[in-house]
Amino acid sequence: MPSESKGPPGSPASSDARPPRGPAPGDADQGPDKLPDDPDRAPGPPPEPRQALREALLAFAAATALSAALYWIGQAVPLVQRNLGGLVALVFLGIAIHLLDRRREPLSRYGITWRPPVRGLAWGLGATVVVLGLFMVGYHLYFEAVCGQGATLLGPLGRPCARWAGSNLALGLPPRFAEQVLGQLLVVAIPEEIFYRGYLLGRLERALPARRALWGVPIGSAMLLQAALFGLGHFLMDFNPLRLGVAVPALAFAFLRHKGGSIVAPVLFHAAANLLMLVVDSSYFP
């Protein structure tokens, strides 16, 4: 606190009055926003990032819990089972849109828009051709080794090697494939991308901003966390450990969300990836 002057109140201070000093480290009266200089105690993130992280995690927990509840109810109620995909889609859409509407933020800020259309389509289709083409090569080589030659590796990954087509491989489409195309696009890809790569990734990037970029795409904790949550959310539906593997394409979905400027690119890539798995499994394991 300032030093005392030697004159009466209102008179100039004497010449030997000391200038005021600031608070020394460790002073109790440092103000509400100050912390002691303790190297072992780093200040936490500011309130807005903490709030964004808490909101994102609670939204994920709510969406996952409701989706899992619908799945298990569907095991006993045929009506729920027949409409499970649509009900889960409504959960994802409802939570994401409600939370963003409550914040009065434009959906386009989170990539939930079709603009820019050409850029989104180009990145979505380009990734489908290049990435899924490479995936097909790896898929063939892996199952040829495991099911065709008896290699152990990671095993058949849930596929029945007894039905391996081998040299008799022929293109086979799953039943009602046209409906599958619409379902994967409208009921799976769009709702999941709106929730995970639109709302969730956007809120996580507010809370955990990236410190580096790769080809103009922010790479950091937010991208990794949304991928982990995507895999965890699928696993908690039916506790199938193989579902955790979807965390890997979730990284590609997030990358395309930024490169395409919207969710258009990841929606196309997501739907194409799911449809490709249906086609190759029907072809290789008829």
C-alpha positions, 0 to 999 in steps of 0.5 A: 500500500502507498507510504504515508505523507508527513503533512496534514490531510490535503497538503503536499507530501514531504520530500522524503515520502516513498513512492507507492509500491506494487504488491510483492509476490506472496502478498495476500492482497493480490486481487481476485484474478492473481495467483501466487508465483508458484511454478507447480500451479499453472493457471487453468483455462479461462472460463469460456473454454472450460464451459465449452469443454464441459458442455461438449462432454455433457452433450456427448454423454447425453447423446450416447446414453440416449442412443444406447438406451434406444438400442437396448430397448429395441432388443425387446421392442420390435417397433423401436428396433425397426426405427432405431436408425431414425430415432438415433439420428433425431437424438444427434440432430436434436441435441446439436441444434438445440445447443447451438440455437440456445447459444444463438450462434449461426450453424455455418460457424460450425460448418453446418452448411452446404457452402462452399458446395464445389469445394466440399464436393471436390474434397469429399469425392477426392477422398472417396476415390483416393483413400477408399481406393487404398483401403480396398487394396489393404482390405484385399491383401489382409484377408487374403493373408488371414482367410486365404493363407491362414496367417494370424495377424489380428484375426478375421476381425469378425468376418467368417473365413469359411465364407471367404470368396478367394478366387471366386470373388465377384461383386455382390450388393447387399439386399435393398442396396438403394435403401441402404444408400439413402439410409447411410446418407440421411440417417447415419452420415448427416446426423453424425457429422452434424453432431460430431464434426459440426457441433462437438468438434467446434466446441472442442476447438473453442476449449482446446485450440490447436497450436499447430496446423497441417496443410492449413488444418488445425491439428491438436487435442480437439481433433484427437478427442473428437475421434476418441469420443466417436469411437467410444460412442459407437462402442458403448452402443453394444460393447463391441470392441471392434467399434472402437476402430471408427476412431481412425476414420473420424480423424479423416472426417475432421480433416475433411471438415476443415479442408472442405469448409463445411460438413459436406465433404465428411458427409460424402466420405462417411456415407461412401466408407460405410457403403463400401464396407457393405459392398466389400463384405458382401463380395468377399464373404457372400 
